[in-house]
């Protein structure tokens, strides 16, 4: 639903191959039912007209490219 050039800012904690889900505090938060990784956002970048402008362990900034 973004216009071309629009920005999507996502704030979430990302997991990676080293994340131990059984001990990760974030999995105990009942408001979170889906967990994302860098791989998730790389997929979105390829599947949709999006470009990752910035990515940290807690924030991702994407831009609609066309």
N, C-alpha and C positions, 0 to 999 in steps of 0.2 A: 504494500500500500504506500510505500515511499515514492515520492517524486524523484526524478533524476537529480542526483546531487544531494538527496536527503540523507541524513545521518541516523543511524540506529545505535544507541548506546545501551549496552547490556552490563548489568552489575550482578555477578554471581561468582562463587568460588569454583574454579576449574579443577578437575581431577586429572591425574596422569597415570602412567603405567606403574608408578611407585606408590600410588595412593592405597592405603590399607583401609578399605571400606569398613571393616569391623571396628576400627579404632578412630575413624575420621569423625570428629564432632559434628560436622555439617550434615551427616546422614541422620542424626538424631533430631534435627529441626523438623517438626511436623509440617511446616509450611513449604518444604521443599520435597517434591516427589520425583523430579527428574534432575539428573546430574550431567553436566556438560564437560567436554574436554576441548583442547585446542583442535583436535581432529574434527569435532562437530562443526566448528566454525569454518575450518578449511573446506569441509564438505559444502556448507552453505555458500561459501565464496565461489565454489566451482559450479554448483547447481543453479544459482541465481545470479543476476547481475549485481553482485556485491563485491566490494574490495575491503579487506581488513586494513584499517588505517593504523590501529594500535591494539595491542593485546598484552595484558598482564595476567597474573594469576587470579585477579578479581574483577577485571573490567575489559570489555572488548568494544571497540568502536568500528562500525562498518559504514560504508558509503555506497549508495546505489549508483551504479556506473552508467546505466542507460535505460 
